[in-house]
Amino acid sequence: FPQTEDETKFHHICYCAIDVFEEKEQAMRATTGGGARQLDTFLGVLYLVQDYKVYGYVTNTGVRFVLVVDDQDNKDGSIIKALFRKLHTLFAESVSNPFYTQGQPLTSKTLDADLATLVRLWNTDALVLH
């Protein structure tokens, strides 16, 4: 099916984030002497593009999460970090499901519902730090 202009734009934004992830991960490895990865690393703002801020988070297993927010959204970094931690938890719970096959697309009604709730809380500024 053909993508809309917005889908294409956000696909490109996320694709460009890969380069920034790699740069930041290389810098982290250089400062730790190439040792073990840090647990659940919040990378902060990866870059600014048009009217958006692009944030990044990488887990100790190398899973990367990208968050694209409106440039006018002034949420504190601790809120964004908490959102990433919650996303990481939801992801870990989903891939830990014994019926999930690694490498296959992740499809879960529970995950979809939890993500919808998380987005709703984000949009209403009701996200609580845990």
Long-range contacts (C-beta under 8 A, 24 or more apart in sequence): 10-68, 13-49, 13-52, 13-54, 13-66, 13-68, 14-54, 14-66, 14-68, 16-47, 16-49, 16-54, 17-46, 17-47, 17-54, 17-56, 17-64, 17-66, 18-64, 20-46, 20-47, 20-54, 20-56, 21-46, 21-56, 21-58, 21-64, 24-56, 25-58, 36-60, 37-62, 40-84, 40-85, 40-88, 42-77, 42-80, 42-81, 42-84, 44-77, 55-80, 55-84, 57-81, 57-84, 57-87, 57-88, 59-88, 63-88, 63-91, 65-91, 75-125, 78-129, 79-127, 79-129, 82-127, 82-128, 82-129, 82-130, 83-118, 83-122, 83-127, 85-130, 86-118, 86-130, 87-115, 87-118, 90-114, 90-115, 90-118
